Amino acid sequence: MEINKNTKETLHRSLLLFYDALKFGDLKSLSHLMTRESYMITLQSLGFKRAFREADFQTLLKNIENDAQSLKSVETMLCADLLNNSREHQLEITSFEPKGTNRITLGYAQDGYSKKMYFSKFNEEWKIDYKAGRKK
């Protein structure tokens, strides 16, 4: 299956926006780029260090999927953390691997290290979807 130029550009732009959102602590933009489940996984990953040190934050983090106020509090704290630790990354696209008609694995190098980002198509829009890399 061939991936068209527009789709490649969209996925490349999404990857750049993903890293920009992390750099600038823009979790609202990040949430629009991702499936809800992948966004929640990202918040848990970003909050792991803080949750390990702060019991109150750990409680909030555990409740983000069921409590809008906990989600908002976690997002606010993580935005500040991301801004304090913002880093610039060198990104280079290395491959596009179709996984059917609605899933694509994007291979790239981040600061020289090989990585993959998984995308699924939802309602004609490509979203970062960590589970899109799994076999069905």
N, C-alpha and C positions, 0 to 999 in steps of 0.2 A: 504494500500500500504506500502510495506517495503522499507526502505532506506538502500542501501548497504553500507558496511564498507568504501569503497573508497570515496563515496560521503560524508559521515559523516566526514572523515578525511579532505577532500577538504574544506568543509564548516568551520570546526574548524580552519584550517590553514588560511583561508580567514579572519575569525574573528580576529585572532591574528595579521595578517598582517595589517588589518584595524587599530587596536589600535597602532601598531608600527608606521605606517605611520603618524598617528596623533601626536604621541609622538615626532617623529623626524622631523616633518614638511615636510614630503615627499609626497607632493600632487600629484606628477607624478605617484607614485606607487598607491596612493589612487584612482586616476582616472581609473587605469587599473582594479581595483577590483570591480568597480561600473558601473552601467548603466550611460549614460551621464546625464540623467534627475536627477538621484539620486545624482550624483556628483555635479551638479549645486545647488541642494537643500542643500547639505552639505556646499558648499562654502557660500551660503547665510546665513546659520545658523552660521557658524564660523565667518562671517564678520559682523554679526548684531551689536555687541557691538561697533566695530570700526565705522561702518556706522552711528550709532547714534551720535557719537562724531565728525565725520569728514564728512562734506558735499561733498568734492571731492571724498572720498572713496565711499560714498553712490552712487554718479553718476556712478563711475566705476562699482560698484556691480550691478547696474540696467542694465548695458550694456554687461555683461559677455556672454550672450547667442548669441549676435549678432556681437560682436566686439572682434576679437582675441587679440588685444593690451590691451583692458580692462581686458580680462580674464588673460592674462599674468601678468599684473600689480597687480591684486587682488591676484593671486596665490603667487607672490613674497612677498607681504605684509603679507599674511596669514601664509606663511611658517615661517617668522620671528616671528610672534605672537605665533605660535604653539611651536617653539623652546624655546621661553622665558617662556612659561607656561607649559612645558612638565610635565606630571604626569605619574606615574606608576599605573596600575590598576590590581587588582586581578580578573581573569576571570575564570568562571567555567561553562561548558556546562551542561544544565539541561534537554533539550529535543530537539527532531527533529520531526517536524510535517509536513507531506506531504500535499500539497495543489494541488494535481493532479500530472501529470507526469513531469512538468517542473517548479514547484514552491515548495519551502520548507521554513518553518518558523523555525528558530533556536532559542531556548530558552536558556538563559544564565544568570548568575549572575555576575554583575560588582560591585565589592566591597560590595557584599552582597545585592545589589538591583536587583530585577528581571527585565530583559530586553528581547527584541526580535529583531532579525535581519532577514530580509526577503531576500530571494534569488530567482532568476529566471535563467533558463538555456537559454543561447543565443549561437547559433552555437556550441553546445556541451561544452560550458564553463559556469560555475556557476558564476553569478555576483550578487553583492549586489543591490537589487532593492526595494526601499521603497514601491513601489506600489504593489509588489507581495503579500503583506499582505491583500490587499483589496479583497472583494468578487467580482467575475466576474459576 
